[in-house]
Amino acid sequence: MSLDDGSGLIFPQNFLWGTATATTQVEGHIENEWTDFVAQDGSTCRIACDNYHRYPEDIDWMSKLGTNAYRFGIEWSRLQTRPFGELNRKELARYVDMIDGLRGAGIRPMVVLHHFSNPLWIHAQGGWTTRATVAAFTDYVTKLVMVLKDKVDLWNTFNEPDTYASLAYVLGGFPPRENWQLIKFRKIIQNMASAHEEAGHIIKHAGSPLRPMQVGIAKNWTFFHAFKKLSPWDRLIAFACHSTFNKFVLRSFLGGARREASTFLGLNYYGRVRFHHFDAMIPASGTPSRRLKDFGFVCDDMVERYPQGLGYVLNYLHHKHRLPIYITEHGAASKDEAFREADLISYLKVLHGAIQEGVDVRGFFYWSLLDNFEWQFGYAKKFGLIEVDFDDPNLARTMKPLGEVYQKICRSNACNLHETGKMP
Ligand code: FCB
């Protein structure tokens, strides 16, 4: 459906327009395996955006943006300090207060249970390479869901298990910074998939008054292509990445009886990686922007933009898995706000088209609410709708131009195409 003058795209009724964050990236004051991690710019996550203390202000920002949903993490290391321990009451009360604040502001919470970080005691017992972690996670989830089942109906068990397992155990980017541990990679995915299955059933059958409880993973989908179609080696690398990160991971989480544990599929979609002479041609792996420009690539500060891919992957996932889909993350990192605006609109256009074609997409969560600690890259990647001044001891927040654009979209449940330029 389009707006009266034909210039805009209206989204389905009750569509969720949200923002997304992760504990380690915004909260600060965390004791997990990231605490001592030093990013490429020399920074740490120790204070981050201090959302730990400033969440009431951040909820006000979400209201100003006009969002009706928020996807955020609950930090396991705050709630349990040993395996099978009782949940820490003070920390739980803080999350409950935050959730009450969100609900009071008409913002629906989507809780993420695991987003790239583990408590130190999980790390010490071998992280997700051991089955013991599946049991510990299941115990944690059982206790947490008992407390929150009356307030939260949207649950994301794992955020991008593929990214976590590959960056921590294959590419050495995340703690524990191991390289080429392919057997561990497989084991981690299998253990997480089995933890997801357990957690999914716990959540679905929690006896919540907020029926139906919805649960799913957030899967990162990246397209992997060879820059030159005739280059056999680049095609082989692209094929191997696709088979491992996309196909194998989805099969592990959604194959066979395991599919019953999910009621939706979360999709984190940013773009694509093209290989040229074995190099991943993206800023995130160090390819200079000049070189990318010379090749005619359009990138943010992380990966190549590929909006049409969103349509392909949505149609593929819809027909393959027949689950409702949430876009649990999309965003662009850049200091060029006009670029980010064009990026957002180009992806929303494709999203709208896919919905028109019958793909059941129920919401879109912009990554991210705030500028934040972007893992191994530190604070230089600007993904926020709200700017955070990291030089200011008060970490002052200000609305960015893209925040204003997003506000119009959220408030009107529509995307006005007149407002935008073209992708540079
Ligand atoms: C996703 C992560 C998120 C953030 C964005 C930019 O892969 O889930 O935490 O790093 O990328």
Boltz pocket constraint, residues with backbone or C-beta under 6 A from the ligand:
constraints:
  - pocket:
      binder: B
      contacts: [[A, 22], [A, 25], [A, 159], [A, 160], [A, 163], [A, 220], [A, 268], [A, 329], [A, 367], [A, 374], [A, 375], [A, 383]]
      max_distance: 6.0
